[in-house]
Amino acid sequence: MLSKVFGGAVFGIEATTITVEVNIDRGIGYHLVGLPDNAIKESNYRIAAALKNNGFKIPGKKITINMAPADLRKEGSAYDLPLAMGILSASGQIKASGLEDFLIMGELSLDGSLQPIRGALPIAIKAKEEGFEGFILPKTNAQEAAIVEGIDVYGASNITEVIDHFRQQKLLTSFPSTLAGDFYAKATIPIHDFSDVKGQESVKRCMEIAAAGGHNILLIGPPGSGKTMLAKRLPSILPPMTIREALETTKIHSVVGKLKQHGLMNQRPFRSPHHTISDVALVGGGSYPQPGEISLSHNGVLFLDELPEFKRSVLEVMRQPLEDREVTISRARFTVTYPCSFMFVASMNPSPSGYFIDPNAPVKSSPMEMQRYLGKISGPLLDRIDIHIEVTPVPFEKLSEDRKGEGSIAIRKRVTEARKIQTARFKGLEMVHYNAQMNTKQIKAYCHLDATSLSLLKNAMERLNLSARAYDRILKVARTIADIDHSDSLQSSHIAEAIQYRSLDREGWLG
């Protein structure tokens, strides 16, 4: 007897429907075909124990199972449940009416309980697109899959509950959609708030500008000056995620199995990998490619603390994703593309001792030691960082103040207004949404300088020995400062402020 059950496989962040065909005939044997990996090949042991412990069994006949399309590699233990249901249906142990109307996924424990799976959200989206009546999966993943409107999602704790549902003995209850809910209310509540930061007003201003224009930023300062504290609060002043951004971000975290909450992600991600990370872990890859840290940072912030301590090869592989805002991983049989549109934030000490620019420093580094230290960061990577800002230690008087600084919600309001101005400006341009993405053509179109501003910029470049790379970045940052001020044209004050944010281009830093 032949039966068909449907499951799903995730490639990149998109899902593909998998048809599990089970045929039972005379003879003895268990044959599983269709490019399954080892976890799927071992499923017969889990299925046999789970069925026996719930009053069923694998028939002692010739069982042939095909997972179509047969040329796509399938991986993971999430196919246990559709395989088990196919065997029960084909052997006549259950009369599963309507089995082909559902997409089914779940990993089986030996007692028949269902364990959580990865990629529930993209599979649910695919199930809706394919017109399935419902999606049955482990109860742990049900709220995540219920984000998708237009399809019934059923969560089960045990294989017996799934069997009883198809036997019409005890129907599963569908989960209500969690897409609407209080998404926007929770999205506006910052986890870390800038009001907790004492002093550092100039750096907070710089972070506001970076958030408003989507600029990558490098924080330079001695240990204990608050670089990490400031970086962690950057997501709190970025504009709230749209539903589209939230769905896209949640899909990536679902594929990796790293969703820290049930339902839709409502806060922009903040990723801070250790400096010992490999290039594969950062950009993604492996024999069966998975998203890396840059994709997990999509629509959020990637923070690299102690930037010069990262391996040169790791930093260099980020150059193309920073430019294209997506990363493509190619293997012999297939190619996957992951989105990675993130704000890049890095911090570093100004020298190996950490105290080069501090006049009261206990340890000094020679100019040669400092040059060697900063030389670990390549010019092409620095080309992709618009803002360099020095972070100095906070004096005791500021630390002991009871008065709190300006909160993230107030700053985010100004950032959001500036982003709206940029959205209107770049309407119709597919690859440009905010100032940091402008190319030379757009800089010429939207960054006109009057005679005073042009003279100021020329003098700054000559006197401070600013490099050629600084010119475009100063104009981009100045354009963002003007947007925050609701100014249509660039003023000399905007140029003057932007010049301050190019520390590493000045003479005495990198030359």
Secondary structure, 3 states (H helix, E strand, C coil): CEEEEEEEEEECCEEEEEEEEEEEECCCEEEEECCECHHHHCHHHHHHHHHHCCCCCCCCCEEEEEEECCCCCECCCCCHHHHHHHHHHHCCCCCCCCHHHEEECCEECCCCEEECCCCHHHHHHHHHHCCCCEEEEEHHHHHHHCCCCCCEEEEECEHHHHHHHHCCCCCCCEECCCCCCCHHHHHCCCCCCHHHCCCCHHHHHHHHHHHHHCCCEEEECCCCCCHHHHHHCHHHHCCCCCHHHHHHHHHHHHHHCCCCCCCCCCCCCEECCCCCCCHHHHHEECCCCEECHHHHCCCCEEEECCHHHCCHHHHHCCHHHHHHCEEEEECCCCEEEEECCCEEEEEECCCCCCCCCCCCCCCCCCHHHHHHHHCCCCHHHHCCCCEEEECCCCCHHHHCCCCCCCCHHHHHHHHHHHHHHHHHHCCCCCCCCCHHHCCHHHHHHHCCCCHHHHHHHHHHHHHCCCCHHHHHHHHHHHHHHHHHCCCCCCCHHHHHHHHCCEHHHCCCCCC
